[in-house]
Amino acid sequence: MAAEKNLVRYLETETLLNEFFRAFDYCLKTCIPGFLEKSGGKPVAACCKNRYHVICDLDHPAYDRLRQEREIRFGKPEEQAIPADPVSPCEYHGPQGCVLKTHKSPICVAFMCRKSIDTLRETYGIFTYDYLGVYYALEWILTGDLSDASYQEFRESIEAMTRQVAHPSLPDPK
């Protein structure tokens, strides 16, 4: 089943991007502390300002499958325990951040703010991260519109960026 293969590829790529973001650690180390200071320590939603999983997801069977799997694992949006004073309009974003560890919308997985992208460039010499490009690649993986060769190249680029931020002094093995 092509749809199942696409979802597996998407989730594998999401895992790779999560590893990259953990190694880069810009948001929790650099961005969030400033927002917390401004809020007096109250929970914040630095970049999650809307229900992007609703706004940006395509009307496509692949997105329906992703949504179904997300709701099985994490519950439906309307079932989330939204605090009386929510930090974000997104039902999946609570005081501790996004409750979704996997099965996020492509737009949510890909997003990096301008300052974080600038830090990638200035600190690590990585000029290839373009969040809209990553978003579209994730979309095409999910819908099956990304060729096998392009999929492999995309995965390798994420792995290379992860190595670069995790071990900036090591040479690229290629």
Secondary structure, DSSP 8 states (H G I E B T S, - for coil): -HHHHHHHHHHHHHHHHHHHHHHH-HIIIIIHHHHHHHTTT----SS--S-HHHHT--SSHHHHHHHHHHHHHH--GGGS---SS-SSSSTTEETTEES-SSS--HHHHH---HHHHHHHHHHH------HHHHHHHHHHHHHT-S-HHHHHHHHHHHHHHHHHHH-TTS----
